[in-house]
Each structure stands twice: as C-alpha cells, then as structure tokens.
Amino acid sequence: MPPTARKRKADAVASAKRSIPVVEPATSRTSPDLQTTGRLYQHLKRLMQRLQIIKAILPNRLLRMGHRMGILGPRARDLSRIILHVHLAAGALFQGTNYIGLIQQHPSLDLEESNDDQEYHFLGSDAFSALILKATGSATTSQPSGGLSFRQVSSDPKYPVYFVKHPSLMYGRTTNNGRMVYETILRLCEGSCPDVSLKAASVVQRYTFPAIPIINFKRLENSCVGLQSSGPVPYALLSGIIAHSIHYIPEIIPLRKYLWQEALLALDDEYRQPRLSTLQLALLQMYSRPQEVGENSGQITIAVGRAIGAAHLLGLHIDPTNWSLPHWETSLRKRIWWALLIQDKWRALLYGRPSYLYHKAQCVSLPTLEDCDAEEHASASDWTSMETFIATCRLTLIIELLIDSLPENAQWQAVAALSEAYHWCQDMINFVSVLVQADQNLYWAPFSAHHISNTVNLLLRIATKGRCGSNETMASQAIAASNNFVTALISIYQATSWDTIGGALRRISSLLLFAQHELIEVRMTYEQLATALHIPLSDDIVSADDFLASLGLMSNDALFQIGTDQAWLASLGLWNSE
C-alpha cells in the first residue's frame, strides 16, 4: 500500500539519503474524486464476484494442493491473478486504511519492534500454554500490565501462533553496529566510488534479486528516505549490499576483503537482536559469487546454521499465509525461508554433510506469483524471475528427497546412472561452450562451480567403470570428453578470470590428481591444469590406493569415494576442496 505520510529520520546519514531515489510522498498525491472512487469500487466488486465463482468451481483443498505442486490449469492461474488484483484495487481505493468486509490490514510484526528493550520470539503453542495455562483466540494480544506480553498472529484458531516478547540486548550493542559499519564502508569507498550505495543497490536489483528475491526494494527505499511506518534505516543490510556487489563494481574490487570484513562485523551485531533484515544480510553472504563462497565455505556452513537458528526464533519455519500480518511481510517471510532452505539442502548434497532442517519440522508452502513484490508495476521479466525462483524451490524439494535416499541407495543410483550419464555430461559441455562474456557477467549461484566440476567427475567415473566392464569404447569417449572439456575451461579461465570457472578448475585439479594414476590419458591434462593454477608438480608420484590408505580410506574405487562425499578432500592441503 502507498505510505500515508513521509518523515525524515533525524539519524539518517546524508549518504543514505542520496543513495536511494526519493519517491513522491503519498500526502502530496491528488486524492481520487468520487467518480473515480466509484469506478474502482465497481471494478473491485466484479473481481470479488469472479473470485467467488472460481472458488466454487475449485475446492479449497485442491487449490492449496495446486499452488504447492504448480499443476493446476488456467482457472487456478486466473484465480491467483484475481486475488492479486483484489489486493491492488483495494489498496488504490482505500489508500492504506482498513477496508471492512474485503481485505483487512494488519500491523507488521517485524516493524513493531521499535525499541531495543524487547523483541518477539516465536514460541510453540504447547510451550506457550505451559506459561499461561489456557488457550487463546486469534484476537488475543497480551495480558494486562505486568503479565506476559505476546502477540497471536494466526487467523486460524485451530493453529495459533504465538510470539512472546523477551528482553533484548542483554549485553548491549557492539562497537560495530550497523550505522558505524556503513559509515566506515562509505569512507573506504569515498575516493574510488563516492556513489557506491546507489551502484550497489542497482547491481543487486539487476543481477541477484531476479534469482533470489529476498529483499523488498520498495520498502528498503522507503526506509532509507524516512517514510513513516517503514522501519528504521537498515544500515547493516546496506553494508551487506555493497559488499555483495563488489564483483560488479571494478572501482571497489581491491577493497573486497575490507568491505566484507566490515559487513560481517555488522552481521555479528545484528544477531544480538535479529530481524528479517538480519537474515537478508546473512543470505547476501551465502549467495555471494562462487569465488567468495569457495574461499570461505567452512564459515558459510556455520553461517547457514546460525541463520536457521535465528529464523526459528522469528517463526519463519511456520507457514504465514493465514497470519494477521501485512501481505508484503508474509510474502517476504516465505521467500527468506525458502532461500535458507535452498542453501541448506544444496550444501548438504554437495558437501556430504547433514541437513540442518528436517522436513517435518517446517511447513512453509511454496511461494506463488502472489508473493512477487512488483505488484502493479510487474513486468514480464518480473513474473519470469519469480517463476524461476519458484522452480528452484521445487527443485530443492527433489534434492531433499535425494538426500534422504542417498545412504541406502547411493551405489545403486551411481551404477544405474551410467547408461545416460555420458549424454547428460555432453549437455553440460555444450552449455558451457556457448556462453559469452555477457552471460558470465550475470549472477551465478554459489554452487555453479560444483555443477561444472561434477561433470568432469562423472566423466572420469564413466571411464573407470567402462574400462573395468570391458567397455573400452565408452571409456575412450569419456576420457576424450573430459580432456577436451578441461582444456576448454582452462582457455576460458585464462582469457576471462571468470570466478565460476576458477572454482570449478580448483576442484577438478583434485579429481585429476587421483585419476591420472588409473587413467594415464588424463595426466597431460592434469599437468596443463596444474600449470594454469600454479600448482607445483612433483616427480614423486604416489598411487591413488596408497594415498587413500594413508587417509584411512581403504577403497578400491577412489572416484566413487570422491563422487559421494567430497568433503574429505579438504585434508589434501593443496586446495580447498569446497
């Protein structure tokens, strides 16, 4: 909804005000005349009638299942758009007020924490009933003065959701609070890029946000220019946005280490009183460029666990669809949770580590197009971006099933996959071969390097299995494809220094280090790669079996060990295998 007033914050630094374009205050807009209001009302009435018709055709249970699985046809998609239009028409008609009988406006939970004395913590209903010895309804907020202060946000009385106020900042703030860090970052960038805030915000909106929509930029803009009811200026988040954008702003690339150092200090301080902006900052670190993630993978694994703990505290693991909160907040909560879930499940798969999240301990429905922030200004690319994020969420559900089945079925899956594996590898090789410079400049997920190196991993396994099974033709094809692919990757990296390819090559170097003993045809490729990455070559060659035995891995199938759990490669000491 459009804000109803505009108020400059006295403590907003001038640079923050300059960095985000100032929007026209709502109070200066011309109010619609009676004729316009009447037309809006009639339009809204027609939309509501269509909504009732479609809801009568499609049962509620089927609608919920269809939104989760994404399998319903035109009527369900029409319903989603109608619901969105109802929100927009009602907002235009009533200008942010509560409109009775249509869509009720609810106060924000995240913005209600307006002081540093208390903060809301999610508490399970059983634990809550142990505190007050009775159930509460959807209208219950707090007990009388001196009692327990809480808020019940669920509109479904069968499933109450409680947030209880707790004292916050028991040990105070650190000296690296968000505002101080933001001002430090501006000073660091002042000489090379004085408008770094504006450039960084533009970068995140252009590259990262279409893939990972974890920030409501309209509300961020409102906060920075001081509009009423928009929350405090999120200085720590602004610091993270700058650090996250380093790759795309050449002037500040030399400051990469210092900017991230400051941003992470701000994140540490944010965790003393976590809010949604705290998790947004944490996610900006997790979804950094592959170079950042590859160099700091261990710390990011810790960061995922820390963020999930804060998310549980804020109740993000519970589906907020039917909560008494503003639509923008329920949508943002869902997107932040799914961004965390994606990180957790993909890292569990790629690094062979346990997932932090158990599927029965969370119940957040898949995002839908209704959860897009673009609202009435949405373009075709906005809808496409949201659909892409939804597709990534669906793919993560498949990854979750795969993780659960790997311990008992891993070897069967590895053998069964060989019949089609070579063709899938060729698809990846062809994909990389047609990429141009413009493609490389786009946002690439932190796990992109893994997908490229795992292609070489699979080709080497195909070659080994084929040779053991007397299928020399398959083995020769896989070896040739592997050598040609690695050589092409080396050429791309030497010409562009693309961090995604660089991360993949570092992982491939560990694979070829072992494979050259079993597949002598890849030895020259390994030497070429070692030279390109400045890895010292040794004349003392130890067999793969002896090397694995020295690590306590008594296996005759070194490549199978690498394929199912690559985390142990960190013990090599040559390169960070993650």
C-alpha positions in Angstrom: 0.0 0.0 0.0 1.2 3.5 -0.6 2.5 5.2 2.6 0.3 7.8 4.2 3.0 10.1 5.3 6.6 11.0 4.9 9.0 11.7 7.8 12.7 12.2 7.6 14.7 10.3 10.2 17.0 12.6 12.2 19.7 10.0 12.4 19.8 9.0 8.7 23.1 9.9 7.2 23.3 12.1 4.2 24.8 9.4 2.1 22.0 7.0 2.7 19.5 9.7 1.6 21.5 10.3 -1.6 21.9 6.6 -2.4 18.2 5.8 -2.9 15.9 7.9 -5.2 13.4 9.8 -3.2 9.8 8.9 -4.0 6.9 11.4 -4.1 5.2 11.5 -0.6 1.7 10.0 -0.5 0.3 13.1 1.1 1.1 15.2 -2.0 -0.8 12.9 -4.3 -4.2 14.1 -5.5 -7.0 12.1 -3.9 -9.3 10.4 -6.3 -12.7 12.1 -6.9 -16.0 10.4 -6.2 -16.4 9.3 -9.8 -13.0 7.6 -9.9 -13.7 6.1 -6.5 -17.0 4.7 -7.8 -15.3 3.1 -10.8 -12.7 1.5 -8.5 -15.4 0.2 -6.3 -17.3 -1.4 -9.2 -14.1 -2.9 -10.5 -13.3 -4.4 -7.1 -16.9 -5.7 -6.8 -16.6 -7.5 -10.2 -13.3 -9.0 -9.2 -14.8 -10.3 -5.9 -17.7 -11.9 -7.9 -15.3 -13.7 -10.2 -13.3 -14.9 -7.2 -16.4 -16.4 -5.6 -17.2 -18.2 -8.9 -13.8 -19.7 -9.3 -13.6 -20.7 -5.7 -16.9 -22.5 -6.2 -15.5 -24.4 -9.1 -12.2 -25.4 -7.5 -12.4 -26.8 -3.9 -10.1 -25.1 -1.3 -8.2 -28.3 -0.7 -7.5 -28.7 -4.5 -6.4 -25.0 -4.7 -3.9 -25.4 -1.9 -2.5 -28.6 -3.4 -2.4 -27.0 -6.8 -0.4 -24.0 -5.5 2.1 -26.3 -3.8 2.6 -28.6 -6.8 2.1 -26.0 -9.6 -0.1 -28.3 -11.6 -3.4 -26.6 -11.9 -4.6 -25.2 -15.2 -5.8 -21.8 -16.4 -8.6 -21.4 -13.9 -6.2 -21.7 -10.9 -3.8 -19.2 -12.6 -6.7 -16.9 -13.2 -7.6 -17.2 -9.5 -4.1 -16.2 -8.5 -4.1 -13.1 -10.7 -7.6 -12.2 -9.4 -6.5 -12.4 -5.8 -3.6 -10.1 -6.6 -5.8 -7.7 -8.5 -8.2 -7.6 -5.5 -5.3 -6.5 -3.3 -4.2 -3.8 -5.7 -7.7 -2.5 -6.4 -8.5 -2.4 -2.7 -5.2 -0.6 -2.0 -5.9 2.0 -4.7 -9.4 2.6 -3.4 -8.8 2.8 0.3 -5.3 4.3 0.3 -3.9 2.1 3.1 -6.9 2.3 5.5 -8.7 -0.8 6.9 -11.4 -1.7 4.4 -14.2 -3.5 6.2 -15.5 -6.8 4.6 -12.8 -7.0 2.0 -9.1 -7.3 3.0 -8.2 -6.3 6.5 -4.9 -4.6 7.1 -2.7 -5.9 9.9 0.2 -4.4 11.7 3.7 -5.6 10.9 5.4 -8.0 13.3 8.9 -7.1 12.1 8.4 -3.4 12.4 6.6 -3.5 15.7 10.0 -3.9 17.4 10.6 -0.2 17.6 12.9 -0.2 20.6 16.0 -2.0 21.9 14.4 -3.2 25.1 12.3 -6.1 23.8 12.0 -8.4 20.8 9.5 -11.0 19.7 10.4 -14.7 19.8 8.3 -17.5 18.3 7.1 -20.0 20.9 5.3 -23.3 20.2 1.7 -23.5 21.3 2.4 -26.2 23.8 5.2 -24.3 25.4 3.1 -21.2 25.4 0.1 -22.9 27.1 2.6 -24.0 29.8 3.1 -20.3 30.6 -0.5 -19.2 30.8 -2.4 -22.4 31.4 -5.1 -21.6 28.8 -5.7 -21.4 25.1 -6.1 -18.0 23.4 -8.0 -16.9 20.4 -6.9 -15.1 17.2 -7.8 -11.7 18.8 -5.6 -12.2 21.9 -2.6 -10.0 22.1 -1.4 -9.6 25.6 -2.4 -10.0 29.2 -2.9 -7.0 31.5 0.0 -4.8 32.5 2.6 -6.7 34.4 1.7 -10.0 32.8 3.1 -11.8 29.8 3.4 -9.7 26.7 2.8 -11.5 23.5 1.0 -11.5 20.1 -1.0 -14.2 18.5 -0.8 -13.8 14.7 -2.7 -16.8 13.2 -6.2 -16.2 12.0 -6.9 -19.9 12.3 -8.0 -20.7 15.9 -7.1 -24.3 15.4 -3.4 -23.5 14.8 -2.5 -20.5 17.0 1.0 -19.0 16.5 2.5 -17.1 19.4 5.3 -14.5 19.6 6.3 -13.6 23.1 8.3 -10.5 24.0 11.7 -11.1 25.6 14.3 -8.7 26.9 16.8 -7.9 24.2 20.4 -6.7 24.0 21.3 -8.1 27.5 24.9 -7.3 26.9 24.4 -4.2 24.8 25.5 -3.4 21.2 29.0 -3.9 19.9 31.1 -1.1 18.7 30.5 -2.4 15.2 26.8 -1.6 14.9 25.2 -1.3 11.5 25.4 2.5 11.2 29.0 2.7 12.2 30.0 -0.1 9.8 28.0 1.6 7.0 29.8 4.9 7.6 33.2 3.1 7.6 32.4 1.4 4.3 31.4 4.8 2.8 34.7 6.2 3.9 36.7 3.3 2.4 34.9 3.8 -0.9 34.9 7.5 -0.9 38.0 8.0 -3.0 37.3 5.4 -5.6 33.5 5.2 -5.8 31.6 8.0 -4.0 28.2 6.8 -5.2 28.8 3.2 -4.1 25.5 2.8 -2.3 23.5 3.7 -5.4 25.6 1.5 -7.7 25.4 -1.4 -5.3 21.6 -1.2 -4.9 21.4 -1.2 -8.7 23.6 -4.2 -9.0 21.6 -6.3 -6.5 18.4 -5.3 -8.2 19.7 -6.2 -11.7 21.7 -9.4 -11.0 20.9 -11.0 -7.7 17.3 -10.1 -6.9 15.8 -11.7 -10.1 17.3 -15.0 -9.0 17.0 -14.7 -5.2 14.2 -12.2 -4.3 14.9 -11.8 -0.6 14.6 -8.0 -0.4 11.6 -5.8 -0.8 13.3 -2.9 -2.5 10.3 -0.6 -2.3 10.2 -0.9 1.4 14.0 -0.6 1.6 13.8 2.7 -0.4 11.0 3.9 1.9 13.2 3.2 5.0 16.2 5.0 3.6 14.3 8.2 2.8 12.5 8.1 6.1 8.8 7.4 5.2 6.6 6.8 8.1 5.8 3.2 9.2 8.6 1.9 7.0 11.0 1.0 9.8 14.5 2.2 10.7 17.2 2.6 8.2 18.8 -0.9 7.8 22.4 0.3 7.8 23.8 -3.3 8.3 21.8 -4.5 5.3 23.0 -1.6 3.2 26.6 -2.5 4.1 26.0 -6.1 3.0 24.5 -4.9 -0.3 27.7 -3.0 -1.0 29.9 -6.0 -0.1 27.8 -8.3 -2.1 28.2 -6.1 -5.2 32.0 -6.0 -5.3 32.3 -8.2 -8.3 30.3 -5.9 -10.5 31.9 -2.6 -9.4 35.5 -2.6 -10.6 36.4 0.5 -8.5 36.0 -1.3 -5.2 37.3 -4.8 -6.1 40.7 -4.0 -4.4 38.6 -3.4 -1.2 36.9 -6.8 -1.3 38.5 -8.2 1.9 37.9 -5.0 3.9 34.3 -4.5 2.8 33.3 -8.0 3.7 35.2 -7.8 7.0 33.1 -4.8 7.9 29.8 -6.2 6.7 30.3 -9.4 8.7 31.1 -7.4 11.8 27.7 -5.7 11.3 26.1 -9.1 10.9 27.5 -10.2 14.2 26.0 -7.2 15.9 22.6 -7.8 14.1 22.3 -11.3 15.6 22.1 -9.7 19.0 18.6 -8.5 18.0 17.7 -10.5 14.9 15.0 -9.3 12.5 14.2 -10.0 8.9 16.9 -7.6 7.7 19.4 -9.7 9.7 18.6 -12.8 7.7 18.6 -10.8 4.4 22.2 -9.7 5.2 23.2 -13.3 6.1 21.7 -14.5 2.8 23.6 -11.9 0.8 26.8 -13.5 2.2 25.6 -17.1 1.4 24.6 -16.2 -2.2 27.8 -14.4 -3.0 29.8 -15.1 -6.1 31.4 -18.6 -6.3 34.8 -17.1 -5.5 33.6 -15.7 -2.2 31.9 -18.9 -1.2 34.7 -21.1 -2.3 37.3 -19.3 -0.3 35.1 -19.1 2.8 33.0 -22.3 2.5 33.5 -23.5 6.1 32.4 -20.3 7.6 29.4 -20.2 5.4 28.4 -23.6 6.6 28.4 -22.2 10.1 26.6 -19.1 8.9 23.7 -21.3 7.5 23.2 -22.9 10.9 23.3 -19.6 12.6 20.8 -18.1 10.3 18.4 -21.1 10.6 18.5 -20.7 14.4 17.5 -17.0 14.0 14.8 -18.0 11.5 13.3 -20.4 14.0 13.4 -17.7 16.6 11.4 -15.4 14.2 9.0 -18.2 13.3 9.9 -18.3 9.7 9.6 -22.1 9.6 5.8 -21.8 10.0 3.6 -21.1 7.0 2.5 -17.4 7.4 -0.2 -17.5 4.7 -3.1 -17.2 7.2 -1.4 -14.9 9.6 -2.7 -11.5 10.7 0.3 -9.7 9.1 0.6 -7.4 6.0 0.8 -9.2 2.7 4.3 -7.8 2.0 5.6 -9.3 5.2 4.1 -12.8 4.8 5.4 -12.9 1.3 8.9 -11.8 2.4 9.0 -14.3 5.2 8.2 -17.1 2.8 10.9 -16.1 0.3 13.5 -15.7 3.0 12.7 -19.1 4.4 12.9 -20.8 1.1 16.2 -19.1 0.3 17.6 -20.6 3.5 16.1 -24.0 2.7 17.8 -23.9 -0.7 21.1 -23.2 0.9 20.7 -25.9 3.5 19.7 -28.7 1.1 22.1 -28.0 -1.7 25.1 -27.7 0.7 24.0 -31.0 2.3 24.0 -32.7 -1.1 27.3 -31.2 -2.5 29.4 -31.4 0.7 28.0 -34.7 2.1 27.1 -33.0 5.4 23.8 -33.4 7.3 21.0 -31.0 6.6 20.1 -28.6 9.4 16.4 -28.9 8.6 14.1 -31.8 8.9 11.1 -31.7 6.6 8.5 -32.4 9.3 9.8 -29.5 11.4 8.8 -26.9 8.9 5.6 -26.3 7.0 6.1 -23.2 4.7 4.2 -23.6 1.5 5.9 -23.0 -1.9 6.0 -19.4 -3.0 3.5 -18.4 -5.7 3.2 -15.5 -8.1 1.2 -13.7 -5.4 4.4 -13.5 -3.4 6.0 -11.2 -6.0 6.8 -7.7 -4.7 6.5 -6.0 -8.0 2.7 -5.6 -7.6 1.0 -3.3 -10.2 4.4 -2.4 -11.7 5.3 -6.0 -12.5 6.7 -6.6 -16.0 7.1 -9.8 -17.9 10.6 -10.2 -16.6 9.4 -9.8 -13.0 7.0 -12.6 -13.4 9.6 -14.8 -15.1 12.1 -14.1 -12.3 9.5 -15.1 -9.7 8.6 -18.3 -11.6 12.4 -19.1 -11.8 12.7 -18.8 -8.0 9.6 -21.0 -7.5 11.1 -23.6 -9.9 14.3 -23.5 -7.8 12.3 -24.1 -4.7 10.5 -27.1 -6.3 13.9 -28.5 -7.4 15.1 -28.2 -3.8 12.3 -30.5 -2.7 13.6 -33.1 -5.1 17.1 -32.5 -3.7 15.7 -33.1 -0.2 14.2 -36.5 -1.3 17.6 -37.4 -2.9 19.5 -36.6 0.3 17.1 -38.8 2.3 17.6 -41.7 -0.1 21.4 -41.5 -0.7 22.7 -43.5 2.3 20.9 -46.8 1.3 20.7 -46.3 -2.5 23.8 -44.3 -3.4 25.7 -47.1 -5.1 22.7 -48.4 -7.0 22.0 -44.9 -8.2 25.6 -44.4 -9.3 25.6 -47.6 -11.4 22.2 -47.1 -12.9 23.0 -43.5 -13.9 25.9 -44.6 -16.2 23.7 -45.5 -19.1 22.5 -41.9 -19.5 25.3 -40.1 -17.7 27.5 -39.5 -20.8 24.7 -37.7 -22.7 24.0 -35.5 -19.6 27.7 -34.6 -19.5 27.6 -33.6 -23.1 24.6 -31.3 -22.4 26.7 -29.5 -19.8 29.7 -29.3 -22.0 27.6 -27.8 -24.8 26.0 -25.4 -22.4 29.4 -24.0 -21.2 30.7 -23.8 -24.8 28.1 -21.4 -25.9 28.4 -18.9 -23.0 29.6 -15.4 -24.0 31.0 -12.6 -21.9 27.6 -11.1 -21.3 26.5 -14.5 -19.8 29.5 -14.6 -17.5 28.6 -11.2 -16.1 25.2 -12.4 -14.9 24.5 -13.7 -11.4 25.8 -17.2 -10.9 24.7 -19.2 -7.9 27.5 -20.3 -5.5 27.0 -23.9 -6.5 27.6 -23.3 -10.2 31.2 -24.3 -9.9 30.2 -27.6 -8.4 28.0 -28.5 -11.4 30.8 -27.9 -13.8 33.4 -29.9 -11.8 30.9 -32.7 -11.1 30.6 -33.1 -14.9 34.3 -34.0 -15.1 33.8 -36.2 -12.0 31.1 -38.2 -13.8 33.1 -38.5 -17.0 36.0 -39.9 -15.1 33.8 -42.4 -13.3 32.2 -43.4 -16.6 35.7 -44.1 -18.0 36.8 -46.1 -14.9 33.6 -48.1 -14.8 33.7 -48.7 -18.6 37.2 -49.9 -18.5 36.5 -52.2 -15.6 33.5 -53.6 -17.5 35.4 -54.1 -20.7 33.6 -51.3 -22.5 36.6 -49.6 -23.9 34.6 -47.5 -26.4 32.7 -45.8 -23.6 35.8 -45.3 -21.6 37.7 -43.7 -24.5 34.8 -41.4 -25.3 34.5 -40.3 -21.6 38.3 -39.7 -21.4 38.4 -37.6 -24.6 35.4 -35.6 -23.5 36.9 -34.9 -20.1 40.3 -33.8 -21.6 38.6 -31.6 -24.2 36.3 -30.0 -21.6 39.1 -29.3 -19.1 41.2 -27.8 -21.8 38.4 -25.5 -22.9 37.8 -24.5 -19.3 41.4 -23.6 -18.9 41.3 -21.4 -22.0 38.2 -19.6 -20.8 39.7 -19.0 -17.3 43.0 -17.7 -18.7 41.1 -15.3 -21.0 38.5 -14.0 -18.6 39.5 -15.0 -15.0 35.8 -16.0 -14.5 35.5 -16.9 -10.9 32.9 -19.7 -11.6 35.3 -21.5 -13.9 38.2 -20.8 -11.5 36.3 -22.5 -8.6 35.5 -25.5 -10.9 39.1 -25.9 -12.0 40.4 -26.0 -8.5 38.0 -28.9 -7.7 38.9 -30.6 -11.0 42.6 -30.5 -10.1 41.9 -32.7 -7.1 40.0 -35.2 -9.3 42.7 -35.4 -11.9 45.4 -35.8 -9.3 43.9 -39.2 -8.5 42.6 -40.1 -11.9 46.0 -39.8 -13.6 47.1 -42.9 -11.8 44.2 -45.0 -13.1 43.6 -43.2 -16.4 47.0 -42.3 -17.7 45.4 -40.5 -20.7 44.5 -37.6 -18.4 48.0 -37.0 -17.0 48.9 -34.3 -19.6 45.6 -32.6 -18.9 46.4 -32.5 -15.2 49.8 -31.1 -15.8 48.3 -28.4 -18.0 45.8 -27.5 -15.4 48.4 -27.5 -12.6 50.5 -25.1 -14.6 47.5 -22.8 -15.2 46.6 -22.8 -11.4 50.2 -22.6 -10.3 50.1 -25.9 -8.5 53.7 -27.3 -8.0 54.2 -30.6 -9.8 56.2 -33.4 -8.0 58.2 -36.2 -9.5 57.3 -38.4 -6.6 54.0 -40.0 -7.7 52.1 -42.0 -5.1 49.4 -44.4 -6.2 45.8 -43.5 -5.5 45.3 -46.6 -3.4 48.4 -45.8 -1.2 47.3 -42.2 -0.8 43.7 -43.2 0.1 45.1 -45.8 2.6 47.2 -43.1 4.2 44.0 -41.1 4.8 42.2 -44.2 6.3 40.0 -44.6 3.2 40.5 -48.3 2.3 38.7 -48.4 -1.1 39.5 -49.8 -4.5 37.2 -47.2 -6.1 38.7 -43.8 -5.4 36.4 -42.0 -7.8 33.3 -43.4 -6.2 34.5 -42.1 -2.9 35.1 -38.7 -4.4 31.7 -38.7 -6.1 29.6 -39.5 -3.0 31.4 -37.4 -0.4 34.0 -34.8 -1.5 34.3 -33.2 1.9 37.3 -35.3 2.9 39.4 -33.7 0.1 40.0 -30.7 2.3 42.6 -32.8 4.1 44.8 -32.6 1.0 46.0 -29.2 1.9 46.6 -28.3 -1.7 43.3 -26.6 -2.4 40.1 -26.0 -0.6 38.0 -28.8 -2.0 34.8 -27.0 -1.1 
